[in-house]
Amino acid sequence: MSSTKQSIGKSHSESVVDAPATEGASRRGFLKGGLAFVGGAAAASFVPTGDAAAQAPAPAAGVLPQLQAANGRPILFRGGMILSMDPQVGDFENGEVLIQGKKIIAVGQRLQLPPNTLIVDASNRILMPGMIDTHHHSTDTAFRSVATDSIILEFPNSPGPKVHWQAAMAAVNRGSTPDDVYIAELVFNLSAINAGTTATVDVSGTGGAERGDAAVAGIKKAGSRVQVMASAAPGPADVTVRLTDEINRLQKTAFSSTDQLLTLGVGGDGPNPAAWKVAKSFHLPIGIHFWGRRAPLDPLKELLGPDVTFWHFSQIPNRYWKWVADAGAHVSIAPAIDMQMRQGWPSVQKALDFGIKPCLSSDVSSNMSADSFTLMRAAYLAQRAEINNRVNAGEVNVPPLLTSRQPIEFATINGAKAMQLDAKIGSLTPGKEADIVLLATDRINVFPVNNVPGAIVTQMDTSNVDAVFIAGEVKKWQGQLVGVDTNQLKRSIEQSRDRAFERNKYQPKMFDTCCAGPELPDASAP
């Protein structure tokens, strides 16, 4: 970390200044024009007095309109704490990030600036890569908390609520329409941006033009970076034919370019060698739900590779772990859901034991918050609880405890690798796209900040997400989503939910457990 001392107590103002064409490394250049604010590691606050007050200009124009109208103009974030997640770039207690268009141009201190650079005060902010959720069922968004107490595996001798998650969801979600899919995708992806998640793997599937196109429309409207996992459209033909047709259709429409926020993959449940071979023929990433009591992995052994990600991967025999590690495949752990829904203890330490760098996923909003702060904290606590229990039981030579920096790696660069997008996102690296989150450190839940990774993983939550940029475009600023009518969104998704409840004759349980009383309908019922 840089030796530059962090300034304390400085107010964060919405202030900018244009960099003159001759400005280089001098910090005096930042104050040219007499703006009534101080950036970098200067005084803790700037309050004009005497002659200085008489000379102080009017406040600078608002930052947001200038960011929105940047149109390729260089933008410098100055005076923030930089957590790059790139060991070659390093971290800075008081640093700068220069972006232009989609790309990160430079990260460091006293950067040489191009002419006409827009300089933004980033004091009292941590700048970090956008967080990445590598497994989420976005089309269930209208049913947040509906199935909170449900489980995914049932055992006859299990105490407490025993309603299967699929049964709980079937009770509310049969007969969803393309309009329902659209609003669910829109709301989820905007809420992800609001929480600092700039990239998501959407495992809802496409399943044909009507629903698939509605999902894509909702994602594009939100402006998020999403990898959509294609699924075969319903029909009598062999899955190979149906999936091939679906991928061809998608690549001619919403996925015709590789230089865009939307990318394509193939996902599904259980081992399906035929589907995997189709995905590999198109050079697409593959995702699979897989945990204990699933079908054997043996049919897929020869197809494993760095293009494959296993979602959950808990309660798994060691031989499967070795296959995955040897093939360079990825493991996406859903730590909160795994603990809540009985998929098994989160496999953080198991992955590390086999040399696998895990990534994180939220899985379902019907049961748990989908924000990355929840995921990082759950992974951090689960691994430390496991190791601490082993130590308390007298075990020796146990693995080291997770540090707070490691879950941030899980949620950023490891997720980018699983998406096959690490050349583009996952770290604040010059040349990568500018997916950047600014976290506020001047909020009462976190100040004073004495350790950056520790503050992020153990202290912060979504309220600290002050600004979000995706591919250099501002999506959230000063704690507010840009250009989003949240009241209208709320009305739209409530109407979608109400239609679903009426359609399925479901009475919401506002204060009781979702899974008490008579058993819900069987998930396999028509």
SELO-94578 format. One record per residue (C-alpha): x, y, z; chain; residue number from 0. Coordinates in steps of 0.5 Angstrom, whole numbers, plus 500, padded with zeros to 3 digits. Layout:
<<X Y Z> "A" NUM>
...
***
This chain:
<<500 500 500> "A" 0>
<<502 507 498> "A" 1>
<<506 511 504> "A" 2>
<<502 517 503> "A" 3>
<<497 518 509> "A" 4>
<<490 518 508> "A" 5>
<<487 524 510> "A" 6>
<<481 524 515> "A" 7>
<<475 527 516> "A" 8>
<<475 531 509> "A" 9>
<<468 532 506> "A" 10>
<<466 529 500> "A" 11>
<<463 534 495> "A" 12>
<<460 534 488> "A" 13>
<<466 538 485> "A" 14>
<<470 537 478> "A" 15>
<<475 541 475> "A" 16>
<<478 541 468> "A" 17>
<<485 539 467> "A" 18>
<<489 544 463> "A" 19>
<<493 542 457> "A" 20>
<<499 543 460> "A" 21>
<<498 540 467> "A" 22>
<<502 534 469> "A" 23>
<<504 531 476> "A" 24>
<<504 537 480> "A" 25>
<<498 537 485> "A" 26>
<<498 545 485> "A" 27>
<<495 544 478> "A" 28>
<<489 541 481> "A" 29>
<<487 547 485> "A" 30>
<<488 552 479> "A" 31>
<<482 556 478> "A" 32>
<<481 557 485> "A" 33>
<<475 551 486> "A" 34>
<<472 551 493> "A" 35>
<<475 544 495> "A" 36>
<<481 540 496> "A" 37>
<<483 534 493> "A" 38>
<<488 529 494> "A" 39>
<<492 529 501> "A" 40>
<<492 536 502> "A" 41>
<<488 539 508> "A" 42>
<<483 535 512> "A" 43>
<<478 541 509> "A" 44>
<<478 547 506> "A" 45>
<<473 553 509> "A" 46>
<<475 560 505> "A" 47>
<<476 566 510> "A" 48>
<<478 573 509> "A" 49>
<<481 575 502> "A" 50>
<<480 567 500> "A" 51>
<<473 568 501> "A" 52>
<<472 574 497> "A" 53>
<<476 570 491> "A" 54>
<<472 564 492> "A" 55>
<<468 562 486> "A" 56>
<<461 560 485> "A" 57>
<<460 552 486> "A" 58>
<<463 548 480> "A" 59>
<<457 545 476> "A" 60>
<<454 538 478> "A" 61>
<<459 532 476> "A" 62>
<<453 528 474> "A" 63>
<<451 532 468> "A" 64>
<<459 532 466> "A" 65>
<<460 525 467> "A" 66>
<<454 523 462> "A" 67>
<<456 528 457> "A" 68>
<<463 526 457> "A" 69>
<<463 522 450> "A" 70>
<<470 520 450> "A" 71>
<<473 525 455> "A" 72>
<<478 523 460> "A" 73>
<<476 522 467> "A" 74>
<<480 522 473> "A" 75>
<<478 520 480> "A" 76>
<<483 523 485> "A" 77>
<<484 523 492> "A" 78>
<<481 516 493> "A" 79>
<<483 509 496> "A" 80>
<<485 505 491> "A" 81>
<<484 497 491> "A" 82>
<<486 495 484> "A" 83>
<<486 487 485> "A" 84>
<<491 487 481> "A" 85>
<<498 485 484> "A" 86>
<<502 489 478> "A" 87>
<<498 495 479> "A" 88>
<<498 495 487> "A" 89>
<<494 499 492> "A" 90>
<<494 506 494> "A" 91>
<<492 509 500> "A" 92>
<<491 516 496> "A" 93>
<<491 515 489> "A" 94>
<<488 516 482> "A" 95>
<<484 512 477> "A" 96>
<<484 515 469> "A" 97>
<<479 513 465> "A" 98>
<<477 514 458> "A" 99>
<<471 512 454> "A" 100>
<<470 504 456> "A" 101>
<<477 503 458> "A" 102>
<<482 504 464> "A" 103>
<<488 508 462> "A" 104>
<<492 509 468> "A" 105>
<<492 507 476> "A" 106>
<<497 510 481> "A" 107>
<<499 517 483> "A" 108>
<<500 524 480> "A" 109>
<<498 521 473> "A" 110>
<<500 525 467> "A" 111>
<<493 527 464> "A" 112>
<<491 528 457> "A" 113>
<<488 535 455> "A" 114>
<<481 537 458> "A" 115>
<<481 531 463> "A" 116>
<<475 532 468> "A" 117>
<<477 531 475> "A" 118>
<<473 528 480> "A" 119>
<<474 529 487> "A" 120>
<<474 521 490> "A" 121>
<<476 523 497> "A" 122>
<<473 519 502> "A" 123>
<<471 514 497> "A" 124>
<<474 507 496> "A" 125>
<<475 505 488> "A" 126>
<<475 498 487> "A" 127>
<<473 493 481> "A" 128>
<<465 492 480> "A" 129>
<<463 486 484> "A" 130>
<<461 479 480> "A" 131>
<<455 475 481> "A" 132>
<<457 468 478> "A" 133>
<<450 465 479> "A" 134>
<<443 468 479> "A" 135>
<<436 466 478> "A" 136>
<<434 473 476> "A" 137>
<<427 471 473> "A" 138>
<<425 470 480> "A" 139>
<<425 477 483> "A" 140>
<<418 478 484> "A" 141>
<<418 473 489> "A" 142>
<<423 476 494> "A" 143>
<<423 472 501> "A" 144>
<<417 468 498> "A" 145>
<<421 462 500> "A" 146>
<<425 464 505> "A" 147>
<<425 458 510> "A" 148>
<<424 453 504> "A" 149>
<<430 448 503> "A" 150>
<<433 444 497> "A" 151>
<<434 437 500> "A" 152>
<<428 434 504> "A" 153>
<<430 428 509> "A" 154>
<<424 424 513> "A" 155>
<<427 426 520> "A" 156>
<<429 433 519> "A" 157>
<<426 438 524> "A" 158>
<<422 444 522> "A" 159>
<<420 447 516> "A" 160>
<<421 442 510> "A" 161>
<<418 445 504> "A" 162>
<<422 444 498> "A" 163>
<<424 450 495> "A" 164>
<<421 448 488> "A" 165>
<<415 446 491> "A" 166>
<<414 453 494> "A" 167>
<<416 457 488> "A" 168>
<<411 453 484> "A" 169>
<<406 455 488> "A" 170>
<<407 462 486> "A" 171>
<<410 462 479> "A" 172>
<<407 458 475> "A" 173>
<<405 461 468> "A" 174>
<<409 467 468> "A" 175>
<<409 471 462> "A" 176>
<<414 475 458> "A" 177>
<<412 481 461> "A" 178>
<<413 478 468> "A" 179>
<<420 476 465> "A" 180>
<<422 483 463> "A" 181>
<<420 486 469> "A" 182>
<<424 481 474> "A" 183>
<<430 482 470> "A" 184>
<<430 489 470> "A" 185>
<<429 490 477> "A" 186>
<<434 485 479> "A" 187>
<<439 488 474> "A" 188>
<<438 495 477> "A" 189>
<<438 492 484> "A" 190>
<<445 489 483> "A" 191>
<<448 495 480> "A" 192>
<<445 499 486> "A" 193>
<<449 494 490> "A" 194>
<<455 495 486> "A" 195>
<<455 488 482> "A" 196>
<<457 490 475> "A" 197>
<<457 483 472> "A" 198>
<<452 477 473> "A" 199>
<<451 470 470> "A" 200>
<<444 470 469> "A" 201>
<<442 462 470> "A" 202>
<<435 463 468> "A" 203>
<<435 460 461> "A" 204>
<<432 463 455> "A" 205>
<<428 457 453> "A" 206>
<<426 460 446> "A" 207>
<<424 467 443> "A" 208>
<<418 469 447> "A" 209>
<<421 469 454> "A" 210>
<<429 469 452> "A" 211>
<<428 476 448> "A" 212>
<<424 479 454> "A" 213>
<<429 477 459> "A" 214>
<<434 480 454> "A" 215>
<<430 486 453> "A" 216>
<<430 487 461> "A" 217>
<<437 486 462> "A" 218>
<<439 491 456> "A" 219>
<<434 496 459> "A" 220>
<<438 496 466> "A" 221>
<<445 497 462> "A" 222>
<<448 491 466> "A" 223>
<<454 487 464> "A" 224>
<<450 480 464> "A" 225>
<<452 473 461> "A" 226>
<<446 470 459> "A" 227>
<<446 462 460> "A" 228>
<<442 459 454> "A" 229>
<<437 453 455> "A" 230>
<<434 449 449> "A" 231>
<<427 452 447> "A" 232>
<<421 447 449> "A" 233>
<<420 442 443> "A" 234>
<<420 434 441> "A" 235>
<<427 435 438> "A" 236>
<<433 432 441> "A" 237>
<<436 437 446> "A" 238>
<<442 438 441> "A" 239>
<<438 440 435> "A" 240>
<<434 445 440> "A" 241>
<<440 448 443> "A" 242>
<<444 449 437> "A" 243>
<<438 452 434> "A" 244>
<<437 457 440> "A" 245>
<<444 459 440> "A" 246>
<<444 460 433> "A" 247>
<<438 465 434> "A" 248>
<<441 468 440> "A" 249>
<<447 470 436> "A" 250>
<<444 473 430> "A" 251>
<<440 478 435> "A" 252>
<<442 480 442> "A" 253>
<<449 477 442> "A" 254>
<<452 478 435> "A" 255>
<<458 482 437> "A" 256>
<<463 480 442> "A" 257>
<<464 488 444> "A" 258>
<<458 489 448> "A" 259>
<<456 488 455> "A" 260>
<<451 482 454> "A" 261>
<<455 475 453> "A" 262>
<<452 468 452> "A" 263>
<<454 462 455> "A" 264>
<<450 455 456> "A" 265>
<<447 453 463> "A" 266>
<<443 447 466> "A" 267>
<<442 442 471> "A" 268>
<<445 435 472> "A" 269>
<<450 432 467> "A" 270>
<<448 433 460> "A" 271>
<<454 431 455> "A" 272>
<<450 433 449> "A" 273>
<<449 440 451> "A" 274>
<<456 441 453> "A" 275>
<<458 439 446> "A" 276>
<<454 444 443> "A" 277>
<<456 449 448> "A" 278>
<<464 447 446> "A" 279>
<<462 447 439> "A" 280>
<<460 455 439> "A" 281>
<<466 456 444> "A" 282>
<<461 458 450> "A" 283>
<<462 458 457> "A" 284>
<<458 452 461> "A" 285>
<<455 452 468> "A" 286>
<<452 447 471> "A" 287>
<<448 446 478> "A" 288>
<<452 441 482> "A" 289>
<<452 438 489> "A" 290>
<<451 432 493> "A" 291>
<<446 427 491> "A" 292>
<<446 429 484> "A" 293>
<<448 424 478> "A" 294>
<<455 422 477> "A" 295>
<<460 427 474> "A" 296>
<<463 421 470> "A" 297>
<<460 422 463> "A" 298>
<<463 429 463> "A" 299>
<<470 428 466> "A" 300>
<<473 428 459> "A" 301>
<<469 435 457> "A" 302>
<<472 439 463> "A" 303>
<<476 445 462> "A" 304>
<<477 452 464> "A" 305>
<<470 454 460> "A" 306>
<<466 450 466> "A" 307>
<<463 453 472> "A" 308>
<<460 448 477> "A" 309>
<<455 452 481> "A" 310>
<<455 450 489> "A" 311>
<<459 444 488> "A" 312>
<<458 442 496> "A" 313>
<<458 435 499> "A" 314>
<<462 432 493> "A" 315>
<<467 426 493> "A" 316>
<<474 428 493> "A" 317>
<<475 425 486> "A" 318>
<<471 430 483> "A" 319>
<<474 435 486> "A" 320>
<<481 433 483> "A" 321>
<<478 432 476> "A" 322>
<<475 439 477> "A" 323>
<<482 442 479> "A" 324>
<<486 438 474> "A" 325>
<<482 441 468> "A" 326>
<<482 448 471> "A" 327>
<<475 448 472> "A" 328>
<<471 453 476> "A" 329>
<<467 453 482> "A" 330>
<<462 458 484> "A" 331>
<<460 458 491> "A" 332>
<<453 460 494> "A" 333>
<<455 461 501> "A" 334>
<<449 464 504> "A" 335>
<<444 459 500> "A" 336>
<<448 453 501> "A" 337>
<<448 454 509> "A" 338>
<<440 456 509> "A" 339>
<<438 451 504> "A" 340>
<<441 445 506> "A" 341>
<<446 444 500> "A" 342>
<<452 443 505> "A" 343>
<<457 447 508> "A" 344>
<<460 452 503> "A" 345>
<<466 449 500> "A" 346>
<<471 455 501> "A" 347>
<<476 451 504> "A" 348>
<<475 445 500> "A" 349>
<<476 449 494> "A" 350>
<<482 452 497> "A" 351>
<<485 445 499> "A" 352>
<<485 443 492> "A" 353>
<<488 449 489> "A" 354>
<<482 452 486> "A" 355>
<<480 459 487> "A" 356>
<<473 460 488> "A" 357>
<<468 465 486> "A" 358>
<<461 467 489> "A" 359>
<<454 467 487> "A" 360>
<<447 469 490> "A" 361>
<<443 464 487> "A" 362>
<<436 466 489> "A" 363>
<<433 472 491> "A" 364>
<<427 468 493> "A" 365>
<<431 466 499> "A" 366>
<<436 471 501> "A" 367>
<<439 478 499> "A" 368>
<<443 478 492> "A" 369>
<<448 483 494> "A" 370>
<<456 481 494> "A" 371>
<<457 484 501> "A" 372>
<<453 478 504> "A" 373>
<<456 473 499> "A" 374>
<<463 476 501> "A" 375>
<<462 476 509> "A" 376>
<<458 469 509> "A" 377>
<<464 466 505> "A" 378>
<<469 469 510> "A" 379>
<<465 467 516> "A" 380>
<<464 460 514> "A" 381>
<<471 458 512> "A" 382>
<<473 461 519> "A" 383>
<<468 458 523> "A" 384>
<<470 451 520> "A" 385>
<<477 452 521> "A" 386>
<<476 455 528> "A" 387>
<<472 449 530> "A" 388>
<<477 444 527> "A" 389>
<<482 448 532> "A" 390>
<<478 448 538> "A" 391>
<<477 440 537> "A" 392>
<<484 439 537> "A" 393>
<<486 438 530> "A" 394>
<<493 441 528> "A" 395>
<<496 443 522> "A" 396>
<<490 446 520> "A" 397>
<<489 451 513> "A" 398>
<<490 458 515> "A" 399>
<<484 463 516> "A" 400>
<<481 466 510> "A" 401>
<<484 474 510> "A" 402>
<<478 479 509> "A" 403>
<<482 480 502> "A" 404>
<<481 473 499> "A" 405>
<<473 474 499> "A" 406>
<<474 480 495> "A" 407>
<<478 476 490> "A" 408>
<<473 471 490> "A" 409>
<<468 477 488> "A" 410>
<<472 480 483> "A" 411>
<<478 477 479> "A" 412>
<<476 470 480> "A" 413>
<<469 471 478> "A" 414>
<<471 475 472> "A" 415>
<<475 468 470> "A" 416>
<<469 464 471> "A" 417>
<<466 468 466> "A" 418>
<<472 468 461> "A" 419>
<<472 475 462> "A" 420>
<<478 477 466> "A" 421>
<<482 480 460> "A" 422>
<<476 485 460> "A" 423>
<<474 486 467> "A" 424>
<<475 484 475> "A" 425>
<<481 489 477> "A" 426>
<<483 496 476> "A" 427>
<<488 494 470> "A" 428>
<<490 499 465> "A" 429>
<<487 497 458> "A" 430>
<<481 493 462> "A" 431>
<<474 496 461> "A" 432>
<<472 501 467> "A" 433>
<<467 497 471> "A" 434>
<<468 501 478> "A" 435>
<<465 502 484> "A" 436>
<<466 508 489> "A" 437>
<<465 506 496> "A" 438>
<<463 511 501> "A" 439>
<<468 511 507> "A" 440>
<<464 517 511> "A" 441>
<<458 514 513> "A" 442>
<<457 512 520> "A" 443>
<<457 505 519> "A" 444>
<<464 505 517> "A" 445>
<<468 511 519> "A" 446>
<<474 511 521> "A" 447>
<<477 506 516> "A" 448>
<<483 503 518> "A" 449>
<<484 497 513> "A" 450>
<<481 497 507> "A" 451>
<<479 490 505> "A" 452>
<<477 489 512> "A" 453>
<<472 495 512> "A" 454>
<<469 492 505> "A" 455>
<<468 485 508> "A" 456>
<<466 486 515> "A" 457>
<<463 493 516> "A" 458>
<<460 495 509> "A" 459>
<<453 494 506> "A" 460>
<<450 496 500> "A" 461>
<<449 503 503> "A" 462>
<<456 505 502> "A" 463>
<<455 504 494> "A" 464>
<<456 511 492> "A" 465>
<<457 511 485> "A" 466>
<<458 505 480> "A" 467>
<<461 505 473> "A" 468>
<<460 500 467> "A" 469>
<<464 500 461> "A" 470>
<<466 507 463> "A" 471>
<<458 509 464> "A" 472>
<<456 512 470> "A" 473>
<<450 508 473> "A" 474>
<<449 510 480> "A" 475>
<<452 517 483> "A" 476>
<<451 520 490> "A" 477>
<<448 514 492> "A" 478>
<<442 514 487> "A" 479>
<<441 510 480> "A" 480>
<<442 514 474> "A" 481>
<<435 515 470> "A" 482>
<<431 510 474> "A" 483>
<<424 511 477> "A" 484>
<<424 507 483> "A" 485>
<<417 508 485> "A" 486>
<<415 506 478> "A" 487>
<<419 500 478> "A" 488>
<<416 498 485> "A" 489>
<<409 499 482> "A" 490>
<<411 494 476> "A" 491>
<<414 489 479> "A" 492>
<<408 489 485> "A" 493>
<<403 488 479> "A" 494>
<<407 482 476> "A" 495>
<<407 479 483> "A" 496>
<<400 480 484> "A" 497>
<<398 477 478> "A" 498>
<<402 471 479> "A" 499>
<<399 470 486> "A" 500>
<<392 471 483> "A" 501>
<<394 466 477> "A" 502>
<<396 461 482> "A" 503>
<<391 462 488> "A" 504>
<<397 464 493> "A" 505>
<<395 467 499> "A" 506>
<<402 471 502> "A" 507>
<<404 469 509> "A" 508>
<<406 476 511> "A" 509>
<<408 474 518> "A" 510>
<<409 467 519> "A" 511>
<<414 462 516> "A" 512>
<<413 461 508> "A" 513>
<<413 454 510> "A" 514>
<<408 452 515> "A" 515>
<<402 449 515> "A" 516>
<<399 444 509> "A" 517>
<<404 442 505> "A" 518>
<<405 446 498> "A" 519>
<<403 443 491> "A" 520>
<<408 438 489> "A" 521>
<<413 442 484> "A" 522>
<<412 437 479> "A" 523>
<<404 438 478> "A" 524>
<<402 441 472> "A" 525>
***
